[in-house]
Amino acid sequence: MFYITTAIDYTNGAPHIGHAYEKVLADVLARYRRLRGDDVQFLTGVDQHGQKVQQTAERLGIDPAEFVRGITTKFTDLWSTLGISHDGWAETTDPRHKACVQAILQALKDQGQLYKKTHRGHYSVRQEQFLTDRDRDASGAFGAEWGEVVEIEEENWYFKLSEHTDWLRGYLKQSADAVLPVFRKSELLNALDRNPGTDLCISRPKDRLHWGIEIPFDTGFVTYVWFDALINYVSFAGFRAQPDAGLPDFSKLWTADERPVHVIGKDILVPAHGIYWLCMLHALGFGDAVMPRLIVHGWWNIRGEKMSKSLGNIIDPDELAARFGTAALRYYLVRDIVTGKDADFDAERLVMLYNTELANELGNLCNRALNMSRRYTGGVVSRGGPFDDADLALQSSLFDSTAAYKSAMDQFDVAAALEAFGSHVHHCNVYAERMKPWELAKDSANQERLATVLQHLVESLAHAAVLLGPVLPEASSMIAEQLALPQLTGLQLPDLHWGLVAEGHQVGSPSPIFPKILTPEA
């Protein structure tokens, strides 16, 4: 089974374009794996605990539980708008998650992996963590990225993280796909070299923070939000769950045959996912063969600057979907950024890519293939005469682009997959211009050749409908309906072959699937 997760979203603010990108990326990958014929479990959700949530709720004069319910609704509404096809939903206030977190804490204590000590140091309120001198900038100060920093002294529980960092370094060096893309693994190894021996504070005293999961063996403390949140990847996968908990079978979900995939942003690779989480799993007895793969994506920037509330450049994906449509937004988010790298958000490029690659290319192919078939052959598809070199070249283009699409998707590179997909759609339109069906139709002696050309366009469109499904499922279904082949939406990659459109099949009438986006400048 293919188990894919995203980082769960922190319920202390509204969703932004980065959240939307991560979910659409994971959704496309999950839908693609279903298209491959795999069993898929796609988990996403929200992280609802922590000091920032408690402080915000207090400022608003409401209970933290009420506050996170309101924020959670904003996320779930957006995922519905964007067509996110998750199979599981994680909320860290869920009693099943709480039970799993407390069971893990107890197990680690029983194994001697937790200890209690008093520490005095600088604490970042924004990041909810203690800082060290390594976190200071060149001037010796704690930078703006840490927000408010206060000096406190308190007793807490610690996880012996330092006992697992040598293992982690060795595992990362020998594993080819522990972190993808590979250059992100280098960043993680460099971070380990800079800070090799610090244990992790995993509790907060209740007199400072009450909004969290109680430490089961010391009820005056709650669990540090990052330790709590990371466990969602196993808690909602059924780890140590009761048989009647309504959760998946962990033994089938988390296996060496198909290691889990966590889709995360580069800002939470170090230290949370790349160090804390992998070391937590190692301490719990997870072997190298079942360590999750971390797919690390970059940021959407604005003119080279990271989006942030303080700069006032946050992009609201709800507004984008309302303005340009869900299809345009989904397509842009996974077409214009290479997985792992940063990209600049540009609404003009969103419009350009949609109008050029969807409206002009794929939409044009759909209209041509169906309109000309209806006009010149009564909508009936037939092979016609023998294939010539142009026909065989188009068939080769289809096979080659499909193979490139599969290869890129298997490597989690959706942008490259869409480029391969688009290359064949473009080939089809060039083929139509060269073959000129409208000219062939003027002479009845060309009837067989006309039928052959139209068959190639319709057949290519049928394949395009299937391959488009992971990225734009609604548009894929619309193309299938217009082809009068609704069964295309149920096909899987192993089913693809030349001849999806049977001899004598009658296609339907086209209607615009990708109406052009008109801007004031257009």
C-alpha positions as CSV (number, residue, x, y, z in Angstrom):
1,M,0.0,0.0,0.0
2,F,1.2,3.5,-0.8
3,Y,0.9,5.7,2.3
4,I,1.4,9.4,1.7
5,T,1.0,12.2,4.2
6,T,1.4,15.9,4.3
7,A,2.6,18.0,7.2
8,I,-0.4,18.8,9.3
9,D,-1.3,22.5,9.3
10,Y,-0.9,24.6,12.5
11,T,-4.3,26.0,13.5
12,N,-3.1,29.5,14.5
13,G,-3.9,31.3,11.2
14,A,-5.7,31.0,7.9
15,P,-4.4,28.8,5.1
16,H,-2.1,30.4,2.5
17,I,-0.8,29.4,-0.9
18,G,2.0,27.3,0.6
19,H,-0.6,25.1,2.4
20,A,-2.6,24.8,-0.9
21,Y,0.5,23.8,-2.9
22,E,1.5,21.1,-0.5
23,K,-1.9,19.6,-0.4
24,V,-2.4,19.7,-4.2
25,L,1.0,18.2,-4.7
26,A,0.2,15.3,-2.4
27,D,-3.2,14.9,-3.9
28,V,-1.8,14.6,-7.4
29,L,0.7,12.0,-6.2
30,A,-2.0,10.0,-4.4
31,R,-4.3,10.1,-7.4
32,Y,-1.4,9.1,-9.7
33,R,-0.7,6.1,-7.5
34,R,-4.3,5.1,-7.6
35,L,-4.0,5.4,-11.4
36,R,-1.1,3.1,-11.3
37,G,-3.3,0.5,-9.6
38,D,-1.9,0.9,-6.1
39,D,-3.9,0.8,-2.9
40,V,-3.5,4.3,-1.4
41,Q,-3.9,5.9,2.0
42,F,-3.6,9.7,1.9
43,L,-3.5,11.4,5.2
44,T,-3.6,15.1,6.0
45,G,-5.0,17.2,8.9
46,V,-4.4,19.9,11.4
47,D,-2.1,20.4,14.4
48,Q,-4.2,22.0,17.1
49,H,-2.1,22.2,20.3
50,G,0.7,24.6,21.4
51,Q,1.5,27.8,23.2
52,K,0.7,30.1,20.2
53,V,-2.8,28.6,19.9
54,Q,-3.4,29.1,23.7
55,Q,-2.1,32.7,23.6
56,T,-4.3,33.6,20.6
57,A,-7.4,32.1,22.1
58,E,-6.7,33.9,25.4
59,R,-6.4,37.2,23.5
60,L,-9.7,36.5,21.8
61,G,-11.3,35.5,25.1
62,I,-12.4,32.1,23.9
63,D,-11.5,28.5,24.8
64,P,-8.6,27.0,22.7
65,A,-10.9,24.2,21.6
66,E,-13.4,26.7,20.2
67,F,-10.6,28.6,18.5
68,V,-9.1,25.6,16.7
69,R,-12.5,24.4,15.5
70,G,-13.0,27.7,13.7
71,I,-9.6,27.6,12.1
72,T,-9.9,24.0,11.2
73,T,-13.1,24.7,9.2
74,K,-11.1,27.2,7.1
75,F,-8.7,24.4,6.1
76,T,-11.4,21.8,5.5
77,D,-13.4,24.2,3.3
78,L,-10.4,25.0,1.2
79,W,-9.5,21.4,0.7
80,S,-13.0,20.8,-0.5
81,T,-12.7,23.7,-2.9
82,L,-9.4,22.3,-4.3
83,G,-10.7,18.7,-4.6
84,I,-8.2,17.2,-2.1
85,S,-8.9,13.4,-2.1
86,H,-7.6,12.5,1.4
87,D,-8.5,9.1,2.8
88,G,-7.7,10.0,6.4
89,W,-8.0,13.1,8.5
90,A,-5.8,14.0,11.5
91,E,-6.7,16.3,14.3
92,T,-4.3,16.2,17.3
93,T,-7.2,16.8,19.7
94,D,-8.6,13.4,18.6
95,P,-8.7,11.0,21.6
96,R,-7.1,8.2,19.5
97,H,-4.1,10.5,18.8
98,K,-3.9,11.4,22.5
99,A,-3.8,7.7,23.5
100,C,-1.1,7.0,21.0
101,V,1.1,9.9,22.1
102,Q,0.8,8.9,25.7
103,A,1.5,5.3,24.9
104,I,4.7,6.4,23.0
105,L,5.8,8.6,25.9
106,Q,5.3,5.8,28.4
107,A,7.2,3.4,26.2
108,L,10.1,5.7,25.8
109,K,10.3,6.4,29.5
110,D,10.2,2.7,30.2
111,Q,13.1,2.2,27.8
112,G,15.2,4.9,29.6
113,Q,14.9,7.3,26.7
114,L,13.4,10.1,28.7
115,Y,14.8,12.0,31.7
116,K,13.9,15.1,33.7
117,K,16.1,18.1,34.4
118,T,16.1,21.8,35.1
119,H,17.3,24.1,32.4
120,R,17.8,27.9,32.2
121,G,18.0,29.4,28.7
122,H,16.5,31.5,25.9
123,Y,13.1,30.4,24.6
124,S,11.5,31.4,21.3
125,V,7.8,32.0,21.8
126,R,7.2,31.8,18.1
127,Q,8.9,28.5,17.5
128,E,8.0,27.2,20.9
129,Q,11.6,25.9,21.6
130,F,14.7,26.6,23.6
131,L,17.5,28.1,21.7
132,T,21.3,27.7,22.0
133,D,24.2,29.9,21.0
134,R,24.2,28.1,17.6
135,D,20.9,29.9,16.9
136,R,22.4,33.4,17.2
137,D,23.3,35.4,14.1
138,A,26.7,36.8,13.2
139,S,26.1,39.7,15.6
140,G,25.4,37.4,18.5
141,A,21.7,38.2,18.6
142,F,18.7,35.9,18.0
143,G,17.4,36.9,14.6
144,A,13.9,38.0,13.6
145,E,13.0,34.5,12.6
146,W,12.7,33.5,16.3
147,G,10.2,36.2,17.1
148,E,10.0,37.1,20.8
149,V,12.8,35.4,22.8
150,V,12.6,35.3,26.6
151,E,15.0,33.9,29.2
152,I,13.4,31.3,31.4
153,E,14.4,28.6,33.9
154,E,12.2,25.5,34.3
155,E,12.1,21.8,34.9
156,N,11.1,19.6,31.9
157,W,11.3,16.1,30.4
158,Y,13.9,15.4,27.7
159,F,14.3,12.8,25.0
160,K,17.8,11.4,24.5
161,L,18.0,12.6,21.0
162,S,21.8,12.6,21.1
163,E,21.9,8.8,21.4
164,H,20.4,8.5,17.9
165,T,22.2,11.1,15.9
166,D,25.2,8.9,14.9
167,W,22.7,6.3,13.6
168,L,20.8,9.0,11.8
169,R,24.0,10.3,10.1
170,G,24.9,6.8,8.9
171,Y,21.3,6.1,7.8
172,L,21.1,9.3,5.7
173,K,24.5,8.6,4.0
174,Q,23.6,5.1,3.0
175,S,20.0,5.7,1.9
176,A,19.4,6.9,-1.6
177,D,15.9,8.2,-1.1
178,A,15.6,9.1,2.6
179,V,15.2,12.7,1.6
180,L,14.2,13.9,-1.9
181,P,15.4,15.9,-3.7
182,V,19.0,14.8,-2.8
183,F,20.3,18.3,-2.2
184,R,17.9,18.6,0.7
185,K,19.6,15.6,2.4
186,S,22.9,17.5,2.2
187,E,21.3,20.4,4.2
188,L,20.1,17.9,6.8
189,L,23.6,16.3,7.2
190,N,25.1,19.7,7.5
191,A,22.7,20.5,10.3
192,L,23.6,17.4,12.1
193,D,27.3,18.3,11.9
194,R,26.6,21.7,13.3
195,N,24.6,20.5,16.3
196,P,25.4,16.9,17.0
197,G,24.7,16.4,20.7
198,T,21.6,18.2,22.0
199,D,18.7,16.4,23.6
200,L,15.2,17.4,22.9
201,C,12.9,19.1,25.5
202,I,9.6,17.3,25.0
203,S,7.4,18.8,27.8
204,R,6.1,22.2,29.0
205,P,4.9,22.8,32.6
206,K,1.1,23.3,32.9
207,D,1.6,26.6,34.8
208,R,2.9,28.0,31.4
209,L,1.0,25.9,28.9
210,H,-2.1,23.8,29.6
211,W,-3.3,23.4,26.0
212,G,-1.6,20.1,25.1
213,I,-1.5,16.3,25.7
214,E,-0.8,15.5,29.3
215,I,2.4,13.6,30.1
216,P,1.0,10.3,31.4
217,F,3.6,9.7,34.1
218,D,3.9,13.3,35.3
219,T,0.6,15.2,35.1
220,G,2.0,18.6,35.8
221,F,3.3,18.7,32.2
222,V,1.9,18.6,28.7
223,T,3.7,17.4,25.6
224,Y,5.8,19.8,23.4
225,V,3.8,20.5,20.3
226,W,6.3,19.3,17.8
227,F,6.7,15.9,19.6
228,D,2.9,15.6,19.7
229,A,2.3,16.7,16.1
230,L,4.9,14.4,14.5
231,I,3.2,11.3,16.0
232,N,0.1,11.9,13.8
233,Y,1.9,10.0,11.0
234,V,1.7,6.8,13.0
235,S,-1.3,7.5,15.3
236,F,-3.7,7.9,12.4
237,A,-2.1,5.0,10.6
238,G,-3.3,2.7,13.4
239,F,0.0,2.4,15.4
240,R,-0.9,0.7,18.7
241,A,-4.6,1.4,18.1
242,Q,-7.5,-0.6,19.4
243,P,-9.0,-2.9,16.7
244,D,-12.3,-1.0,16.9
245,A,-10.7,2.5,16.6
246,G,-11.7,2.9,13.0
247,L,-8.1,3.3,11.9
248,P,-6.1,1.5,9.2
249,D,-4.2,-1.7,9.8
250,F,-0.7,-0.4,10.6
251,S,1.0,-3.6,9.7
252,K,-0.3,-3.3,6.1
253,L,0.2,0.5,5.8
254,W,3.7,1.0,7.1
255,T,6.0,-1.6,5.3
256,A,9.4,-2.0,3.8
257,D,7.9,-2.9,0.5
258,E,6.4,0.6,0.1
259,R,7.9,3.0,2.6
260,P,5.7,5.9,3.7
261,V,6.1,9.3,2.0
262,H,5.8,12.5,4.0
263,V,5.4,15.6,1.9
264,I,6.8,18.6,3.8
265,G,8.1,22.1,3.3
266,K,11.8,22.8,3.5
267,D,11.3,25.0,6.6
268,I,10.3,22.0,8.7
269,L,12.9,19.5,7.5
270,V,15.5,20.7,10.1
271,P,15.1,19.9,12.8
272,A,11.6,18.6,13.2
273,H,11.1,16.0,10.5
274,G,14.7,15.2,9.5
275,I,16.1,14.9,13.0
276,Y,13.4,14.7,15.7
277,W,11.0,12.5,13.9
278,L,13.5,10.0,12.4
279,C,15.2,9.7,15.8
280,M,11.9,9.2,17.6
281,L,11.0,6.4,15.2
282,H,14.5,4.8,15.7
283,A,14.1,5.0,19.5
284,L,10.7,3.2,19.1
285,G,12.4,0.3,17.2
286,F,11.6,1.2,13.6
287,G,14.4,-0.1,11.4
288,D,16.1,1.5,8.5
289,A,14.0,-0.5,6.0
290,V,10.8,1.2,7.2
291,M,11.9,4.8,7.7
292,P,9.6,7.2,5.8
293,R,10.8,9.0,2.7
294,L,10.7,12.8,3.1
295,I,9.7,14.7,-0.1
296,V,10.8,18.2,0.7
297,H,9.2,21.0,-1.4
298,G,10.3,24.6,-1.6
299,W,8.5,27.9,-1.0
300,W,6.3,30.1,-3.1
301,N,7.9,33.5,-2.9
302,I,6.8,37.0,-4.0
303,R,9.5,38.7,-6.1
304,G,12.1,36.6,-4.4
305,E,10.9,37.3,-0.9
306,K,9.3,34.7,1.4
307,M,5.6,35.2,2.0
308,S,4.9,36.4,5.5
309,K,2.2,38.2,7.5
310,S,4.7,40.9,8.6
311,L,5.5,41.7,5.0
312,G,1.8,41.7,4.0
313,N,2.4,39.5,0.9
314,I,0.4,36.4,1.8
315,I,-1.6,35.0,-1.1
316,D,-5.1,33.6,-0.3
317,P,-5.8,30.5,-2.3
318,D,-9.5,30.8,-1.8
319,E,-9.4,34.2,-3.6
320,L,-7.3,32.7,-6.4
321,A,-9.8,29.8,-6.8
322,A,-12.7,32.2,-6.9
323,R,-11.0,34.5,-9.4
324,F,-9.4,32.0,-11.8
325,G,-11.1,28.7,-11.1
326,T,-9.9,25.6,-9.3
327,A,-8.6,23.9,-12.4
328,A,-6.3,26.9,-13.2
329,L,-5.0,27.0,-9.7
330,R,-4.4,23.3,-9.3
331,Y,-2.6,23.2,-12.7
332,Y,-0.4,26.2,-11.9
333,L,0.6,25.0,-8.5
334,V,2.1,21.8,-9.7
335,R,3.2,23.0,-13.2
336,D,5.3,26.0,-12.4
337,I,7.4,24.8,-9.5
338,V,10.0,22.0,-9.5
339,T,9.5,19.8,-6.5
340,G,12.1,20.8,-3.9
341,K,12.9,24.2,-5.3
342,D,11.5,27.7,-4.7
343,A,9.3,29.6,-7.2
344,D,8.0,33.1,-7.5
345,F,4.2,33.3,-7.4
346,D,3.0,35.2,-10.5
347,A,-0.7,35.5,-11.3
348,E,0.2,36.5,-14.9
349,R,2.0,33.2,-15.3
350,L,-1.0,31.3,-13.8
351,V,-3.2,32.8,-16.5
352,M,-0.6,32.3,-19.3
353,L,0.0,28.6,-18.5
354,Y,-3.7,27.9,-18.2
355,N,-4.6,29.8,-21.5
356,T,-1.6,28.4,-23.4
357,E,-1.3,24.8,-22.2
358,L,-4.9,24.0,-21.3
359,A,-7.2,26.3,-23.3
360,N,-5.1,26.7,-26.5
361,E,-3.5,23.2,-26.6
362,L,-5.6,20.6,-24.8
363,G,-8.9,22.5,-25.3
364,N,-8.1,23.0,-28.9
365,L,-7.3,19.3,-29.4
366,C,-10.6,18.4,-27.7
367,N,-12.6,20.7,-29.9
368,R,-10.8,19.7,-33.1
369,A,-11.0,16.0,-32.5
370,L,-14.7,15.9,-31.6
371,N,-16.0,18.7,-33.9
372,M,-14.4,17.4,-37.0
373,S,-15.4,13.8,-36.2
374,R,-19.0,14.9,-35.8
375,R,-18.9,17.0,-39.0
376,Y,-17.0,14.7,-41.3
377,T,-17.7,11.2,-40.1
378,G,-20.9,11.5,-38.2
379,G,-19.0,11.1,-35.0
380,V,-18.1,7.5,-35.8
381,V,-14.4,6.6,-35.2
382,S,-12.8,4.1,-37.6
383,R,-9.3,3.2,-38.6
384,G,-9.7,4.1,-42.2
385,G,-6.8,3.2,-44.4
386,P,-3.2,2.2,-43.6
387,F,-1.0,4.2,-41.3
388,D,1.7,6.4,-42.8
389,D,4.9,7.8,-41.3
390,A,3.0,10.8,-39.7
391,D,0.6,8.5,-38.0
392,L,3.3,6.2,-36.7
393,A,5.2,9.2,-35.4
394,L,2.2,10.4,-33.5
395,Q,1.7,6.9,-32.0
396,S,5.4,7.0,-31.0
397,S,4.9,10.4,-29.5
398,L,2.1,9.1,-27.4
399,F,4.0,6.1,-26.1
400,D,7.2,8.1,-25.4
401,S,5.4,10.9,-23.6
402,T,3.3,8.5,-21.5
403,A,6.5,6.7,-20.5
404,A,8.2,10.0,-19.6
405,Y,5.0,11.0,-17.7
406,K,5.1,7.8,-15.7
407,S,8.8,8.1,-14.9
408,A,8.5,11.6,-13.7
409,M,5.5,10.9,-11.5
410,D,7.3,7.9,-10.0
411,Q,10.1,10.3,-9.0
412,F,7.5,12.8,-7.5
413,D,8.3,15.4,-10.3
414,V,4.8,16.5,-11.3
415,A,6.1,19.5,-13.4
416,A,8.2,17.2,-15.6
417,A,5.3,14.8,-16.0
418,L,3.0,17.6,-17.2
419,E,5.7,18.8,-19.6
420,A,5.8,15.3,-21.1
421,F,2.0,15.2,-21.2
422,G,1.9,18.6,-22.9
423,S,4.5,17.6,-25.5
424,H,2.1,15.0,-27.0
425,V,-0.9,17.3,-26.9
426,H,1.2,19.8,-28.9
427,H,2.3,17.1,-31.3
428,C,-1.4,16.3,-31.9
429,N,-2.2,19.9,-32.8
430,V,0.8,20.1,-35.1
431,Y,-0.3,16.8,-36.7
432,A,-3.8,18.2,-37.3
433,E,-2.3,21.3,-39.0
434,R,-0.1,19.2,-41.3
435,M,-2.8,16.7,-42.1
436,K,-5.5,19.4,-42.7
437,P,-8.7,17.2,-42.2
438,W,-10.8,20.2,-43.3
439,E,-9.0,20.0,-46.7
440,L,-9.3,16.2,-46.9
441,A,-13.0,16.4,-46.3
442,K,-13.5,18.3,-49.6
443,D,-12.8,15.2,-51.7
444,S,-14.6,11.9,-51.1
445,A,-11.6,10.0,-52.4
446,N,-9.8,11.0,-49.1
447,Q,-12.5,9.5,-46.9
448,E,-10.2,6.7,-45.6
449,R,-7.3,9.0,-44.9
450,L,-9.6,11.5,-43.2
451,A,-11.0,8.7,-40.9
452,T,-7.4,7.7,-40.0
453,V,-6.4,11.2,-39.1
454,L,-9.4,11.8,-36.9
455,Q,-9.0,8.4,-35.3
456,H,-5.5,9.4,-34.2
457,L,-6.7,12.7,-32.7
458,V,-9.6,11.0,-30.9
459,E,-7.4,8.2,-29.6
460,S,-4.8,10.6,-28.3
461,L,-7.6,12.6,-26.6
462,A,-8.8,9.5,-24.8
463,H,-5.3,8.8,-23.5
464,A,-5.0,12.5,-22.5
465,A,-8.2,12.2,-20.5
466,V,-6.7,9.4,-18.4
467,L,-3.3,11.0,-17.8
468,L,-4.9,14.3,-16.9
469,G,-6.9,12.7,-14.1
470,P,-4.4,13.0,-11.2
471,V,-4.0,16.8,-11.8
472,L,-7.5,17.9,-13.0
473,P,-10.0,15.1,-12.2
474,E,-13.1,17.1,-13.1
475,A,-11.7,18.2,-16.5
476,S,-10.6,14.6,-17.1
477,S,-14.2,13.4,-16.5
478,M,-15.6,16.1,-18.7
479,I,-13.4,15.0,-21.6
480,A,-14.3,11.4,-21.1
481,E,-18.0,12.3,-21.1
482,Q,-17.6,14.3,-24.3
483,L,-15.9,11.3,-25.9
484,A,-18.9,9.2,-24.8
485,L,-16.4,7.1,-22.9
486,P,-17.1,7.6,-19.2
487,Q,-15.4,4.4,-18.4
488,L,-12.0,6.1,-19.1
489,T,-12.2,7.6,-15.6
490,G,-12.0,4.1,-14.2
491,L,-9.0,3.0,-16.2
492,Q,-5.5,2.5,-14.7
493,L,-2.1,2.9,-16.4
494,P,-1.8,-0.9,-17.1
495,D,-5.0,-0.6,-19.2
496,L,-3.6,2.0,-21.6
497,H,-3.0,0.8,-25.1
498,W,-3.6,2.0,-28.6
499,G,-7.2,1.2,-29.3
500,L,-9.0,2.7,-26.2
501,V,-11.6,4.0,-28.7
502,A,-13.1,1.0,-30.4
503,E,-13.8,0.7,-34.1
504,G,-17.2,2.2,-34.8
505,H,-17.5,4.1,-31.5
506,Q,-19.5,7.3,-31.8
507,V,-18.2,10.3,-29.9
508,G,-20.3,13.1,-28.3
509,S,-20.3,16.8,-28.9
510,P,-17.7,19.1,-27.5
511,S,-18.3,22.0,-25.1
512,P,-15.7,24.3,-23.7
513,I,-13.7,22.6,-20.9
514,F,-11.0,25.2,-20.5
515,P,-12.6,28.6,-21.3
516,K,-9.9,31.2,-21.6
517,I,-9.2,33.4,-18.6
518,L,-9.7,37.0,-19.8
519,T,-7.8,39.7,-17.9
520,P,-8.3,43.5,-18.2
521,E,-5.2,43.6,-20.4
522,A,-6.5,40.9,-22.8
